[in-house]
Amino acid sequence: MSVGKRRIQVEAYSGNPAIRSPSRIAFKVSLSRIGQRSRNPDNELINIVTIFLGLSVGSKLAADKFLSAETLGILLLGMVAFSIGTAAGLVMGKIMYRVTGKSVNPLIGAAGVSAVPMAARVANKIGLQANPQNFLLMHAMGPNVAGVIGSAVAAGVLLAIVG
């Protein structure tokens, strides 16, 4: 199998030793068409679901209740918490990088927030931009799932104390 920039060529040989030049069957498949079809379910479906979810929740919500100072404060606190979580993950990733003798990529610390799977995908994408040999997705999913578990434990403790 030879792989080119735009096309894949598959060669099958007859295996008959009496034939000096083996007959070849070549199949050429355009990678761009395969790539377009494989991206559709991944991106477009999640976009459609997000739009329908936003419309269904938004249709039941009145503007005078949503655009209050309390709601906007909660949104602001969420953005601040997300930023602090990402920054703390990067700092802990840097510490792990130095403690382990530079064997841990510090970028996986950014995936420690509980935004599954987007935080891990972003960490993987940035790692691939820096070095095309970096495949961090599975390594970033570990802290990503740990962030979800940590958020659930923190919510349980908070509910036990307050509720």
Secondary structure, DSSP 8 states (H G I E B T S, - for coil): -EE-SSEEEEEE----TT-SS---EEEEEEHHHHHHHHHIIIIIHHHHHHHHHHHHHHHT--HHHHSSHHHHHHHHHHHHHHHHHHHHHHHHHHHHHHHTTS-S-GGGGGGGSS-TTHHHHHHHHHHHHH-TT---HHHHHHHHHHHHHHHHHHHHHHHHHH-
